[in-house]
Amino acid sequence: MSTRTLERASRYLGTQPTLDQRNADFLLELNMRGSGIDIRGSRSASVFMSATAVLLDARTGREIWSFDVDGRNRLTPFLYGANRAPAGAITAAVLNTVTVADFHRALEQLVDFSSNEITERLRAELRDARN
């Protein structure tokens, strides 16, 4: 997520990513607040994550911009008409059929979505600030 977000944010800021913070104009921090699998209160399991992106002035450390992102991606099919059986039990049984590849794909989609949310918000607010 950090690589994708850095590449897109750099493009919008008109900067080049660098590994040497001493040469940086801006620092972009991505702080994960939480992630996991959620099976509470629904008839499907979802992967979720929440993060905060913070753009700092590299020289002063002053926060320029921040954005909280919460993403969710369904991992198992949504079960309709399961009113006669406990939804949690059905979701757990279906979750048992999820392959590593399915899980990996769901996480990749969640990461791409979250990165896009962060950089689209940054782009929109940069556009507003420049106008």
N, C-alpha and C positions, 0 to 999 in steps of 0.2 A: 504494500500500500504506500509506503513512504517513497519508493522509487517512482511509481506512477504519479503520485501527487507532486513530488519535487519537479519532475520533468514538465508537467503541465503548468504548475505555478511559475516556474522559471520563464516559460514562454510568455505568460501574461505579464510578468514583471519586467520582461526585457533583460533578463540576467542569464548568466551561465552557472550551472551547478559547480561547486568546488568542494574538494575534500578538506581543504585548509581553511578553517574558520577565520583565520587572520586576514584572508583575502576576500572574505564575503561581505557583501553589502547588507544582506538580509539573512536571517536564520529562520527556518521553518521547522517548528516542532510539532510532532504528532504524538499525543499522549493518549494511550488506550485507557479508558476508564473501566471497561468491562467487556466480556464476550462469553459466549457459551451456547448451549442448546436449551431452548425453552419448550416445554411440553405442558405448561400450566394453562388451564382454562380454555384450551382450544382442542380441535380435533385433528391437529397436525403438529408436527415438530418443526421448529424453525431454528436456524442459527442466527445469532444476533451479535452486535457489537456496538459500543459507544466510544467515541473518541472526541478529543478537542484538538483542533489545529490552531497554532499560534504563530503569527508572523512577527518577528522581532527585528528591530534595527540592530545590526551586528556591532556597531560601534558603541552605542549607548545602552543596549539591552532593553530599550523601551518597547513595550508592546504596541504594535501598529494595528493589528487586526487579529481577531480570533473568531472561531466558529465551532459550535458543537454539532456533531453528526451522530445520528442514531440510525443504524441500518438493521434490516431483518430480511432474511430470505428463507422461504419455506423449504424444508428438507424432505418432508414426506408429503404424500398427497393429502389433500383436505378430505376428510371423511364425511359424507352426507348420509343422513338417514340412520345414524348409529345411536339413536335415542334409547334403544333397548339394552345396550351394553355400555359399560363405563368407557367414556371417551379416552381417558388416560391409559386404560389397559390396551385398547385397540391401537392407540398411537405408539405405545411402547412396543407392541408386537410388530407394527409396520416399521418402526425405527430399526428393529433388529434386521430388516432386510436391506437397509441402506448400505451400499458398498463403499469402499474407501474412495473409489473414483467419483461416486455420487457426492460424497461428503466434500471431497476436494473441489469439485465443480461448484457446489453451493457456496463454499468459502471464497473461491475466486470471484464469483459473481457478486458476493457481498462486498469484497474488497474493492472491486471495480466501481460498484455503485457508490460506496462511501467516498472513494477518491474523487469521483466525478462530482458528488455533492459539494465537497470542500472546494474544489477548483472552480466549479461553476459559480459558487457564491463569491469567491475571491474575484473572479473575472467580472461579475456583475457590479460588485462594489468598487472595483478599480475603474470601471467604465463610468459609474456615477461620480466618483471623485474627480475624474479627468474632465467631465463635462461642466 
